Amino acid sequence: MLIDAEIFLRLIDVAGVFVFALSGGLVAIRQDMDLFGIVVVSFLPAVGGGTLRDLLLDQPVFWLNDPISLLAAMIGGIAAFLSPGFWARLRVLVWIDAVGLSLFAMTGASKALDFGHGIFVVIIMGTITATAGGLIRDIVCGEKAMLLREDIYATAALIGCLVFWILRNVSFDASLSLFLGAVTIFLIRAIAIKYDLNLPKPHSKSR
């Protein structure tokens, strides 16, 4: 590949922090919060999933010694604050969230794999990294969690992490594996969003 895997992973990690911070800022604006509230909420999806991942993996929490990630999160929140009308007109929240989901799933899965964990931990850590922060964001903002509202959400992250694990275990290039895993997640979410697809549900509710 033209780009080193470690550099590529770092780029998608920072990009994921930014886009998830932007999604948090947009949700906060929808709840009529002020600048401080917007910035605070922007940090929840940006660092929440990665924080939980690192705690579960018994590793130093990534943002404690990573000012770039904190800066990216702050910029994402401020970007939402400065141009709420622009983002609202584009109606991009769900698409921004899909990009963040794709990027964060790969950073979580890659980190678990680097520490020698097997397929189940790799998939779980990738999914937690991608979804936990958004869940915290929605709970704090009093919104129905996207994780619970959108059936093909965590499922997309699971599938993408599985694709990443398979590719790495057949000796695919690390950067290419990350890219293809992220693309898989985004395409699944995009199809689900465009065609309003959901996982099967019971035909009748129990009383």
Order of alpha helices (4+ residues) and beta strands (2+ residues): alpha-alpha-alpha-alpha-alpha-alpha-alpha-alpha-alpha
